Amino acid sequence: MSGWWIIGINYLIGSLPFGVILGWLFKGIDIRKYGSGNIGATNVSRVLGFFPALLAGIADALKGFLGAYLATHSIQNPLIWFLAVFMIVIGHNWSVFLLFKGGKGVATTVGILFYLSYQTAIISFLSWVGMVLISRYSSLGSLTGAFLMPIGLYFFKKSPEVIWWGIFACALVFLRHNENIKRLLKGKEHKIGKKGRE
């Protein structure tokens, strides 16, 4: 079996908008209309609180972990594997269930990374925690963790396709944080614990 079908399955798995679902379940609201407007755990925390945010982060990470597991156990061709794993984050960022809009893919990327290299995932996660504690900018923590991904994968001697996935995943995180980077440079980025637009 070539495994091409996993590409579509992984896109659908990645497209599941858990932040939006939790907004409906906990408060009957569309999370995209509150806070920063993002569907990820950081905005869920701003709008719904810690526990729903924890659920959103875990659920988004599990999407990545499951998709990486399916691709790794179903696909032998490195290129098809790369596309299948990358498609999980594409689904989260451009969800078919949200008219091809979505989040920034950080938690989902961490879930994939944990399956591919738990050592690198721990390093990236701890760098996110450290940067957030220092700066209170979740976006800066995400960018730092993303930057360390391909470095960690190379250091732990992962296969070329996994390292290339790390490079592309890092680039995608930076792309999706384009506006955050602009606000960081201007000193206008939202800090954790500070509400965005209502």
C-alpha positions in Angstrom: 0.0 0.0 0.0 1.5 3.4 -1.1 -0.1 5.3 1.8 -1.3 8.2 -0.3 -4.7 8.0 1.4 -3.1 8.9 4.7 -2.4 12.4 3.3 -6.2 13.0 3.1 -6.9 11.4 6.4 -4.3 13.4 8.2 -5.6 16.6 6.7 -9.1 15.8 8.1 -7.6 14.9 11.5 -5.6 18.2 11.5 -8.7 20.1 10.5 -10.7 19.2 13.7 -11.0 22.6 15.4 -11.0 21.7 19.1 -10.6 25.3 20.2 -13.9 26.2 18.5 -15.6 23.0 19.7 -14.6 23.8 23.3 -15.9 27.4 23.0 -19.3 26.0 22.0 -19.3 23.4 24.8 -18.1 25.6 27.7 -19.7 29.0 26.9 -21.8 28.5 23.7 -19.6 31.1 21.9 -17.5 31.2 18.8 -13.9 31.5 20.1 -12.9 33.3 16.9 -14.9 36.3 17.9 -13.2 36.9 21.2 -9.7 37.6 22.5 -7.2 37.5 19.7 -9.6 35.6 17.5 -7.3 32.6 17.3 -8.5 29.0 17.8 -5.5 27.8 19.8 -4.9 27.2 23.4 -3.5 30.6 24.2 -6.7 32.4 23.1 -8.8 29.7 24.7 -7.0 30.5 28.0 -7.8 34.2 27.5 -11.5 33.6 26.9 -12.5 30.4 28.6 -9.8 29.9 31.3 -7.1 27.4 32.2 -8.9 24.1 32.1 -10.5 24.5 28.6 -7.1 25.8 27.3 -5.4 22.7 28.7 -7.9 20.5 27.0 -7.5 22.4 23.7 -3.7 22.1 23.8 -3.8 18.4 24.6 -6.4 17.7 21.9 -4.5 19.7 19.3 -1.2 17.9 20.3 -2.9 14.5 20.1 -4.0 15.3 16.5 -0.4 15.7 15.6 0.7 12.6 17.5 -2.0 10.4 15.9 -1.3 11.7 12.4 2.4 11.1 12.8 1.7 7.6 14.1 -0.6 6.7 11.1 1.9 8.1 8.6 4.9 6.3 10.1 3.2 2.9 10.3 1.5 3.1 6.9 4.1 4.8 4.6 7.5 3.7 3.5 8.2 6.3 0.8 10.0 9.3 2.5 8.3 11.9 0.3 4.8 10.6 0.8 5.6 10.3 4.6 6.7 13.9 4.6 3.6 15.1 2.9 1.3 13.1 5.1 2.9 14.4 8.3 3.1 18.0 7.1 -0.6 17.8 6.1 -1.7 17.5 9.7 -0.5 21.0 10.5 -1.9 22.3 7.1 -5.3 20.9 8.2 -5.1 22.7 11.6 -4.0 26.0 10.0 -6.4 25.9 7.0 -9.3 23.7 8.3 -11.9 22.5 5.8 -14.4 22.8 8.7 -13.6 26.5 9.1 -13.7 27.5 5.5 -9.9 27.0 5.2 -9.1 29.2 8.1 -7.6 28.0 11.4 -4.9 28.4 14.0 -1.1 28.6 14.0 -0.4 24.9 14.5 2.0 25.1 17.5 0.4 22.5 19.7 -0.3 20.2 16.7 3.4 20.5 15.7 4.5 19.7 19.2 2.4 16.5 19.1 4.0 15.5 15.9 7.4 16.3 17.3 6.8 14.3 20.4 6.1 11.2 18.3 9.2 11.8 16.1 11.6 12.8 18.8 10.4 13.2 22.4 13.8 14.6 23.4 13.5 17.4 20.9 9.9 18.0 21.9 10.9 18.3 25.6 13.6 20.8 24.7 11.3 22.9 22.5 8.5 22.8 25.2 10.9 23.8 28.0 12.2 26.6 25.8 8.6 27.8 25.3 8.0 27.7 29.0 11.2 29.5 29.9 10.6 32.2 27.3 7.0 32.7 28.4 8.0 33.0 32.0 10.6 35.6 31.2 8.7 37.7 28.6 5.0 36.6 29.1 4.8 36.5 25.3 3.4 33.1 24.2 4.3 33.9 20.6 7.9 34.5 21.4 8.0 31.2 23.3 6.5 29.4 20.2 9.0 31.0 17.9 11.9 30.0 20.1 10.6 26.4 20.4 10.1 26.2 16.6 13.6 27.4 15.9 15.0 24.7 18.1 13.1 21.9 16.4 15.3 21.2 13.3 18.4 21.8 15.4 17.3 19.1 17.9 16.2 16.7 15.2 19.7 17.0 13.6 21.4 16.7 16.9 19.5 13.5 17.8 20.5 12.1 14.4 17.0 11.7 12.9 16.4 10.7 9.3 16.7 13.3 6.5 12.9 13.4 5.9 12.3 14.0 9.6 14.9 16.8 9.7 13.4 18.4 6.6 9.9 18.1 8.2 11.4 20.1 11.2 12.8 22.8 8.9 9.5 23.2 7.0 7.4 23.0 10.2 9.6 25.7 11.8 9.2 27.9 8.7 5.4 27.5 8.8 5.3 28.5 12.5 7.2 31.7 11.7 4.9 32.3 8.7 1.8 31.9 10.8 3.2 34.2 13.5 4.0 37.0 11.0 1.6 39.5 12.6 2.9 38.5 16.1 6.5 39.2 15.0 5.5 42.6 13.7 3.8 43.4 17.0 6.8 42.1 19.0 9.1 44.4 17.1 6.7 47.4 17.8 6.3 46.4 21.5 2.5 45.9 20.9 2.2 42.1 21.3 -0.4 40.7 23.6 1.0 39.2 26.8 -0.4 36.1 28.5 -3.0 37.1 31.1 -3.9 40.3 29.2 -7.2 40.2 27.3 -7.4 41.1 23.6 -10.4 42.5 21.8 -13.8 41.6 23.2 
